[in-house]
């Protein structure tokens, strides 16, 4: 075969190849589609099938289901009742556009006396009061059950909580022994935009933080920079006392638990004083009221980068989180250290984050045994006072921002002077034991300082709105 024939064959092959490519391209485009969030496949950046990654739909493995903090029936007049359930969404970046719910009132035998259905949006990091007014039924109510439609709770979408510029001031509760009335002023702090279509709820708690009355109202509009008076009334008294005053805020607490080897003296069973520390944390958790939130942060050489359990009013879940903690022993041949400073820093971030209820009082309770020796000075590892100064500086900033810090020394290795004067900030906030009397004292001090003689605690809940990803 001469060169001209070879050249013709090469040219023909190239032409045929181009024709094949041109013919194959439309077929490729037809059968090869880019990843989408509805192709029933895990592809692209998705972390599950059509969820996570670039998809607006969240994967259920990344979701914490909403918590029912309490559900209750309130008798208003004769056979007329109000039904309410207080819900908490712990997810800071996910919500549900429309969740169907059912509230059932049962008698002592379990028979359903009445059932009410509704729908609600679940915004990120929100507290929601589900409310049904003027419900009539016969029989004696014994319990209330709340349930959500499981299909709706399988559809969580990326979302952020719409910022609310509305604040509450001049709260006043009166006539609690006759016809109770709660007044407040809603302030629109936005100087540019009006606020429209607000849903505002009021909850009245007794001194044990049990809800005793609820109500809901609607505000069409609050002009920019303006104010709107609101009020709630109830037809029957909520106390036998002639006079009722009020406390305006609940309490958010972070409990810091030392998990270092210093909490495992003698390698004995049970692990002490660690088990005593966990018992103290659980006892404190049981003291708080329904509207109070408790979070958990643990530490040893390092502090957890985020909270072990976020601020929450789900006290059963908090107890479970405490029970799951264990001592972290150092590697063989190494010395255990304690990092209180970073634990305080993590706590500070949580108390300043989306799960903290604005205008709520704040407290930190530390449970530890040993000296603060970490983190190391980044410029001089031989600067042994750095860790203590670092933790003391964060504690000072926390106290200046209104956080009450209480320290409980759990063993013989405690630097009491340091914890009393530089962490707690005063002798009144340091304790060398963790008895229930001490825990009660701490809780009472943290939650009652601003209102030592009040009969009632009031809470206003502005229904949160979500901005969903498209």
N, C-alpha and C positions, 0 to 999 in steps of 0.2 A: 504494500500500500504506500503510494507516494504521499508527499506532504500536503498536496492540495486536497486529496481525499480526507486525510486526517483533519485538516482545517474545516472542511465542510461538515464533518461529523461533530467536531467541537461546537461549531456555530449552531448546528441543529439541536445539540444537547442543551445549550444555553437557552435557546428559544423555547424548547419544550419545558425546561425547568421554570422559566418565567411564566409560561402559560399555566403550569400546574400551581405555582404560587398565587397567581391572580385568581385562579378558580377556587383555590382552597381558602383564601382569605375571607370571603363572605360566609363560607361554611364555618370557619373558625369563629367569626364574630357571632354567628347564630348559636353555636353550641357552647361557646366559652363566654359566660357572662361574669362580670365583676361581682365580688362578694356583696351581698345585701343583708339587711337585718330581717329578711322574711323568706329566705331560701331554704329554711329547715336544715342548714348545715352550720357547723362550727368552722368558720373561715375568717380571713382577714385578721383583724385585731380582737375578734370576739374571744371572750373567756369561757363561753358556753354556747349552746346552739341558739343563735340569733339574740344573744344577750351579752352585756358587758362590752368592754372595748369601745369602739366607735358607735355602738348602738345606744339608743335612748333607753331601751328596756334593760333593767338591771337583772343580773342573775340572782336567783333566790339564795344561793350559797353566800352571797355578799350582804344579805338583808337580815336585820333583826326585826322580828314581828312586833307590832304595837302591843303595849302593855295596858291592861285595864287596872288602874290604881285602885279605884273603888267604883262600885255600882250600888245605888241605893234608891229606896222609895221614900218620899216625904209626904206625910199627910198634911193637907192644907185646910180642908173644911169638910167635915162629915165623911162622905165616901169619895171625896175628890183628892187626888194625889198628883204630885209631880214625880217624874222619874228622871234620874240623871246617872250618867257614867262618866268618869274622868279618865281620859286616855292619854297616853304618852307615846310619841314616836321617837325612839332613840337614834334613828338614822339621820345623819347631818346632811346627806346629799341625795336622798331618795324620798319619794312620796307616791301616793296613790291618787289618781284624778277623781275617782268616785268609788267609794267603798260602801256597799250595802251592809246594814247592821240590823240586828234584832235584839230588843230588850224584853225580857220575860220576867214577870213577877210571879213567884211561886208561894204556895202556902206550905205549912209544915209537912204535909204529906207528899209534897212535890208536884201537886196539881197546878197547872198554869191558870192564874187568875186573870191575867191580861197579857197581851203581846203587842208590842209596837215596833214598827219597821221604819227605817229611814236610810238616808245616804249622807255621806260626809266626805269632803276632801281631806286627805291626810298630808299635811305639809311637813317638810323636814324639821327635825328638832322642835316639835310643837307639842303643846298641851291642848287637848280638845275636850270641851264639855258637851257631851251628847245630852239633849234635854227634851223631855216631852211633858208639856204642862196640861193641867186640868183633866187628868185621866180618871175615869170613873170605873169602879169595879166593886164587887161584893166579896166578902171573905177577909180573913186576916193574913196580910202579907208576912212572909217569913224570910225570903231571900230574893235577890235580883240576879239574873244571869244576862250577860252580854255576849253576843257572838257576831262575827263578821262573815260575810260570804267568802268562802275559800277561793273561789274563782277570782274575785276582785283582789284578794290579798296575794295572788300570784302574779299580779301585774304592777310591779314597782318600776317607776321611771326616774331617770336622773332629774334632779330638781334642786332648787335653792329656795330658801324661805324668803319671800318678798319682805324687804325691810319695812318696818312700821315706824313712822315718826310720831305715833300717838303715845302720850304719857298720861298718867292718872294723877290727880292732885285733889286736895281738900276732901278726902273721904270722911264720911260721917255716918255712923250707925246709931239710930235712936228708936224710941218707943218699942224696945224689945219685949216689954211685958204686956203690950197691948196689940198694936198693929205695926210691926216692925217696918222701918224704912231705911234704906241705904242710899245715900247720895254721894256723888262724885263729879268731878269736872274732868272731861277729856280734853287734852290740849294737843293741837296739831302743831308740832314744832317745825314743820316744813314751811318755809317762807315763800315757796314758789308754787306748790301744787295743793289743790283741795284734796281732801280724803273723802271718798264716797263709799257708801254701802258697808258700814261696819257692823259686825255682830259682836256684842259685848255680853259676857256672862258674869254673874256675881255668885260667889260661894261664901257662906258664913260657916265658920268652924267654931266648936266650943274650945275650952282651954286644953282639952286632950286631943285637939286637932281632928275631931270627928265632924264630918259635914252635918249641919243641922238645918240648912236652908239653901236653896239654889234658885236662880232666876236668870232670865235672858232678855235682852232688849236689842233694838236695832236703831242705828243712827244713819240717816240718809246721807248727810254731808257735814263735814267740819271744814270751814274755809281755811285757806292758807294762813298760818300764824294765828288762827282763831281758837275758840274754846266752845265746848258744848256741855251743858249740864245734863246729867243722866240720873235716873233714880230707879230703885227697885222696891216693891212693896210686897208684903205677905199678909194674908187675912187673919192670922192667929199668932199669938206670942211664941217666942222661942226661948224664953227663960222665965223663971219665977222671981228673979231679982227685980227690985224696983228700978234699978239703974244698970245700964249696960254700956260699957266702954269698949274700945277695940284696939287690937294690935294689927298693924297694917301689912306685915311681911312674914313669910315662912323662913326656913333656914336651909342652906345648902352646906353640907359638910364633906370634906375629903378626909378619910382615915388613912394615915401612913403606917405601914406595918413593916418592921425590920425582919428580913428573912435571912440574915447572916448567920454564920456558925455560932456567934455569941448568943443566939437564941436557942441553942442546942447544947446546954451545959451537961457534960458528962455522957453525951450520946445515949441518954436514957429513954425509956418509953413510959409514959408519953413524953414527947419533946418539950422541954421546959427551958425558959419561960414562954416559948413560942405558942404552945397551946393555950396558955393563959392570955396571951395577947389576942389570939383569935377569938377566944371566948369574950374578952372585953369588947372587941370590935362588933361581935354579933349582939352583945347586950346593948351597946349604944345604938345599933341599928334598930333594935326592938323598941327603944325609947322614943324614936322620932315619930312625928305625926304623918298623916296621909299626904299632906302637901309638901313635906320636907323631902329633900333629896340627899342621898348618900353616895359617894364614890370611893373607890379603893385604889391606892397606889402602894406598891411594894418596892423594896430596895435592899441591896446588899452591896457588893462592889460597885454596881451600877444601879441606876433606877430604871424601871421600865420606861421605854421611850414614849409610850402613851399610858393612860390609866389602865390598871388591871380591870376595872369596871367603872364605866362612866357614871356621872351624876344621874341618879334615877330615883323616882318615887316607888319603883317596884322593889320593895324591901325583901320580898322572898328571893328574888334573883340576886340581890346584893348579898344576902346570907349565903346563898350557894357559892357565889364568887369567893367569899371569905373562906368557906370550908375547903375550897379547892387549893388554897395556898399551902406551900411547904417550904421548909428551910433549904437553902442552897449552900451546900458544903463546898469549901475550896478544893482545888486540885491538890493532889498529894504533894507535899513539900512546899506549898505556898501558904501565905498568911491571909486570912480573911480581912477585908476592909469594909467600911460602911460609908455609903454615899448619901447623906441626908440632903445635901444641897441640891442635887439634881432631882431628888424626889419632891422637894419643895417647888422646884421650877416646873416640873410636870403638873403639880397640883395648881400652881398659879395659872398655867395655860388653860386648864380645865375650868377653873373658876371664872376665867375671862372669856370662855368660849360660848358656843351657841347653846349648850345644854344648861348653862347657868341662867336662872330666871332673873331678869333685871329687877333691881331694887330689893332683891332678897338678901337677907343677912348671910354672911359667910363665915365658916369656921374650918380649921384644920386641927385634927387630933393626931399626935404622933405617938407611936408605941415602939420603943426601941431599948436596946441594951448594948452600950458600947460607945466608943468615941468616934467622931466624924473624921475620917482619914482620906477620903476621896471626894472629888477628883484631885489629881495632882496639879500643881502649878505648872502651866504649859511652858513657862520660861525658866523655872528652877525646881526640879523634882525634889530637891532637898529642903524646900520651904514647907516645913511640916505644919505650919499654922494656916496655910492657904485654904485647906478644905473647910476648917471651922469658920474662917472669915468669910468664905464664899457662901456657906449656908446661912450664917448670921446676916449677911447683906441681903439675901433674898427674903429672909424672915422679916427684916426691918421694912423692906418695901411692901411686903404683904400686909403687915400691920398698919402701915400708912394708908394703904388702900381700903382699910376697913375690915380686914380678915382677922378674926380672933384666933390665935394659935395656942393650943394646949399641948403640953408635953407630959407623957407618962413614962417614967423610968421603970423598966421591967426586970432589972437584975442588979448585980453588984458592980458591974463594969461601967455604970452610968456616970457621966460627968455632970453631976446635978447642978453645979454653979453655972455651967455653960448653957444647959437646957433651960434653966430657970430664967437667967438674965438676958441671954442673947437670942434664944429661940422663942420661948414663950413670952419673954419681955417683962414678966413680973412674977413674984412669988405666988400670987393668987392663981396663976395659970399653969403652975408646975405641980405634979403629983408623983409620989414615989410608990404608989399602989394603984391597982385598977379594980377596986371593989365596985359593986353596983352603986353604992352611995356616992362614990367619986364620979362615976359616969353620969349619974343623975345630976350631980352638982354641975358638971361640965355642960351638959345639955341645957339645964335650966339657965345657966349663966349665958350661954351662947344665944339662946332663943328668946330670953325674956328681959334682957337688959333694957331695951327700949320701951318695954311695956309691962312692967312688973305687976300691975293691978288690973289688967284687962280681963273682961269676961269672954270676949270673942276675938277671933282672928278673921279678917276679911281678905278675900282674893278676887281681883278682877281678871278675867281672861278675855283677851281680844283674839278672836278667831284668826289664826294665821292663814296666810295665802301662800301658794307655791308658784314658782316660775319653773315650768317644766321644759326640759330640753326637747328640741324638735327632732 
